[in-house]
Amino acid sequence: MNFKLLDFHIFGDERGSLISLESNKNIPFEIKRVYYIFDTKNDVARGKHAHKNLQQILVAVSGSCKVLVDNKKDKKTYELNNPSKGLLIENNVWREMFEFSSDCVLMVLASDYYNKDDYIFEYENISKFKD
């Protein structure tokens, strides 16, 4: 399957908690770009695209949102509401983020720099997942 939920190890004590994200360790690729989405209204959907080559991990570092992922073989909706969990989305997977809580901050780790030519905006153009 080219999408799955990852559990990140929490380091913590009486002072609080910390999660460390490291390229090619608990993140299965080299991180080349990090961005975050915030201040998104509850009735707004984001994403609505796939990528030809890019891999991403989505983490709700605050608040919550839902993410629909679809590779034309498997389709699933995840609720991201815990900063110790990340949703790995590999290439050729359609994604839509929606139902953002008012305090949602959705951080995205990407395997490559921004490239407008890597986007697939037409669902019918994503490649069918091969076993």
Secondary structure as UniProt FT lines:
FT   STRAND          3..7
FT   STRAND          11..13
FT   TURN            14..15
FT   STRAND          16..18
FT   TURN            24..26
FT   STRAND          33..38
FT   TURN            42..43
FT   STRAND          46..51
FT   STRAND          56..62
FT   STRAND          65..70
FT   STRAND          75..80
FT   TURN            83..84
FT   STRAND          85..89
FT   TURN            91..92
FT   STRAND          94..98
FT   TURN            102..103
FT   STRAND          105..110
FT   HELIX           116..118
FT   STRAND          119..120
FT   HELIX           123..125
//
